[in-house]
Each structure stands twice: as C-alpha cells, then as structure tokens.
C-alpha cells in the first residue's frame, strides 16, 4: 500500500514528467514485497507515460488480478492493447467492462472504435449510438460517430454531429479538425483552413491539423507555407503507428525543400 506522503511525492513527480523516478520508487517497493492493486495501477500509469507500453500492460494485468473491480486498469489495459493492434483482446476487455460495470458509455464507444478500425462501419455506428444513449453529450462518442458518418459518405450528418460537439465543448480541437477534414474533402479549402487554424488555436500540439493544413497550402501552391506545416507535423507526430505517414510526409518535405532551393 502506498502511504499518503509517498503518494503526494509520486503525484508531484508525475506532474513534472519525471516518470522514471516514479517507476524507480515503485519498483523499490515491489522488491521489498510491497505490492497491491493500487501500486501496480500507479506503476502502469507511470510506465505508460514513460512510453514502456509492454511494462504498462504487465502492471495493469497484475492490478486487475489483485483487484478485479479496478475499472480504470481495465480501461487502460484495453486501450493500450488496441493501440498495439491487438483488437481481439481489447474488444474482449471492453465487453468485460460492460458486463461487470453498469452504464459504461466509454466502453461501448471504444468497442465502436475497434469495429471502425476493422472497417465494420455499421457495427461501429451501432456501438457509438449505444454509448451515446447512456451519455448523449459524450464528446468522445460524438466525434467517433461523426468519423463513421464521414466514412460512410454521409456528410450532412457528419457535419451536424461535429457541430454538436462544438456546441457542447467549444474548445474541442478534435471537432474543429474533423470539420476541416470534411471541408477539405469537398474542396472548400478556405473553410477547411479556417477550421484547421481553429483546431491548432485550441491545441497547438495537434499534429494532424498541421498535416491537413499542409495539404491545403500544397493544393494552393503555397509551397513555403506547406513546407512549414509539414515540418511541424513531423516534429509533433513520433508514434510508431505513424511510421508510414511520417515517411510519406518526409519525402514531400524533401521535395518541397528542393523546389524552394531551385527557385532561390
């Protein structure tokens, strides 16, 4: 069990981003045979923040083993497994959450995300709608639903859904980005750029808003602006899942730099 004093100290370290120090402290407790669900769950969070997803998975599994009612560790484990492209186990965990705990809108929506990743769009929409029935104002669920509507080509419904998100949460960067994607898809570059800038204004670290902004500038032959946006994307997006898109953007950046060099 983590003492109150140590918990305060660990939380301060987490706030400053010193995740390795948190891991070290908790590992030391483990070495002394002091392990419970709270410690393992906290360790899982620290390892996840530090980028050690495999270690986090092990910690969350142990936390659940020690406390089967630890819903947060169930969600954290399922989310990481989904991120690691293990949809079968992540789906099973989300379903377990729904069966074990009542009114879990987030789990219903997360199941929809798994289906969406498998191109099971209709099943995804059904899952999102189940989640939204539990929590009609879930920004998480509405953004996911709008994405699915967009994927099906239902632009009017997708626009309505994303605008609903902004009504609920005016500072939700994801919704503005989603609107930018729709307007970019229908070649309304001016409106798409406006929504990209609104997204970036609310979250300057939103990598994909810069990617779309770069594409908009490229379509307008604004080479220098496109280059800056693509470079910003590359500086922000470093996840393993983005390896392919990073390679593509890096190649575009190289080409644009060559084009600018030729003009100078």
N, C-alpha and C positions, 0 to 999 in steps of 0.2 A: 504494500500500500504506500502511495506517495504522500509524504507529510505535507501539511499546508505550506510550511516555509519552503520546502523544495518545489512544490507546485508553483508557487509565486515566482521563484527563481527561474524555473523552466519556462514559464509563460513569458517572462521578460526576455529570455534568450530567444524564444520563438519570434517575438515581436521585432527583435533586432536582426533576425535572419541567421543567427548562429546555430543552425540546425545540428551541425556536427558536435557541438558542445552538449546539446540536449541528448543526442544519441549516446555520447560517451558517458554521461551521467546515468542514463537509464541502463546501459549495458553493465555498468559497475554494480548497480543494484541487482541485476539479474545474476551476476557472478557470485553474489552473496546469497543466492537462493530466494531473493525477494521478488516474486513475480505474481501479479494478479491481472485481472482483465483491464483495469484502469491503466496500469503501467504498459501493458502490451499495446493498448489502443493509442496511448500517447506516443509510444515508440513508433507505431505505424505512421502516425501523422508526421512526426519528425523525419522519418526515413523517406516518406513520400515527398515532403517539401525539399529534401536534400537530393531528390532525383533517384533514389535507390528503390525502384518500384518492386523489385523482387523481394528485397528485405521487408518492405512495407506489407506485401502480400503475406509473408510468413507471420509477421506480427499481428496483422488483422485476423488471420486464421486462428492464431493462438488466443487472441482476445475473445473471439466468438466461442471457442472451445471452453474457455473459462467462464464465460457469461453468455449463454445463448440468447439472452434478452438484450444484448448490446446492439441496438438497431443502427447506431452510427457506424460501427465497424462493419456491419453487413453492407451498408450502402458504400462505404469506402472501398471495401474489397470488390464488390460488384463493379464499381466504376473503374477501378484500375484494370480488372480483368477485361472489361470492354475496351479500354484504351490499349491493352496489349493484344487485341484481336483474338480474344477468347470468348466469342459470343454465346456459346452453348452454356458454359459455366456461369457467365454473368447473367444470362437470362434466367437460369435456374435459381440464382440468388435473389433476383428481383421478385420472382414468383414466390419464393420462400418468404420474403418480406411481406408480401400481400397476404399470404396465408397466416402468418404469425402475428402481424400487427394490423390494426384496423385503419381504414381511411388513409391509405398511403398513395396520395396523388403522385408524388415524385417517382415511386416505383413503377406505377402504371405508365408514366411518361417515359421513363428510362427503358422500359420494355419496348415502347414505340421506337425509341432511338436504335435499339438493336435491330428491330424489324426493318427500319429505314435503311440501315447500313447493309442489309441483305436484299435491298430493292423490293421489299414486301410492303409497298407503299400503302395499300388499302388497310392492311393489318396494323400498320403504324398509326394511321389516322384513327382507327378504332381505339387503339390504346391511348392515344392522346386525348380523345374525347372522353374516355373513362376517367382519366386523370382530371380533366377539366370539369367533369361533373362533380368531383369531390372538391376541387378548388378552382372555381371559374375564373379567378383573377391571377392564376399562376402564369407569370411572365415566361418561365421556363417552358411550360406546356404550350402557351400560345405561340411562342417563337418556333417551337418544334412543329406545331400544326401548320403554321404558315409555310415553313420549309416544305412540308409534304404537299400542301396545296400547290405551291410553286412547281414542285417536281411533277405534279400531275398536269400542269399547264393551266390550272385554274387561277389565273392572275387576279381577277376581281376579288375572289375570296381571300387570296393570299394578302393582297393589299389591305383589305378590310381587317384581317387578323393582325397584321403588323401595326396598323394604325391604332388598333385596340390596345396593343402593348404600350404604345407611346402615351395613350390616354391614362393608363394605369401607372406607368413608370416613365415619366418624361425624360429621364436621364439614362434610359437603357440603350447603350451603344449598339447592342446586337440588333435591335429592331430597326434602327436607322440604317445599319449596314444591309439588313435584309431588304429594306425598301430600295436602297441603292442598287442592289443586285437585280431586282425586278426591273427598275427603270433602265439599267444598262442592257438588260436582255431585250427590251423593246426599243433600244436605240435612242432613248431620251437621255442623251449624255449630260445635258445641262442639269436636269433634275437628279440624275444619278450622282453627279459630282457634288451637288448640294447636300444630298443625304450622306455621302462619304465623309464630307467635311464635318457634318453634324455628329457622325459616329466618332470620328477622331477627336473632335472637341470634347466629347464626353469620356473618351478613353484613348489617350494618346498612344497607348501601347497595343492598340487593336491592329495586329499585323495585317489581317486580310483586308481591312479597309484601305490600307496603302496599296495593296495588290490591285484591287479594283480601281482605285484612283489612278494607278499607273497605267492600267489598260485604257482608261478613259482618255488620259493625256496622249497615249500612243495612238488611239483612234483619231485624235485631233491633230496629230503630227506635232505635238508639243514634246519634242524629244528630250530636252533638258529636264522638264517637269516630270516626265515619265521616268527618266533615269533616277531622279531623286526619290520618287515614290517607291520604285522597285528596290532601291538600295535600303530604304527604310524598312521595307518588308523583310529583307534578308537579315537586317540587324536585329529584328524583333522575333522572327519565327525560326526557332532552332530545334523544334521537337523532332524525334526520329520519324514520326508519322508524316512529316512534311519533307522528307528527303527528296522525293521525286519532284515536287513542285519547286523546291529550292533550286534544284539542278536546272530546271527549265528557266526559272527567273534569272539565275546566274548567267545562263547563256544569252538571254535577252539583254542583260546589263552589259555584258562584254560586247555585244553587237552595237548597242547604243553608244558606248564609250568610243568604239571605233568610228562610228558615224560622226560623232561630235569632233573627234580628233582629225578626221579627214576634212571637216569644214573649217577648222581653225588654221 
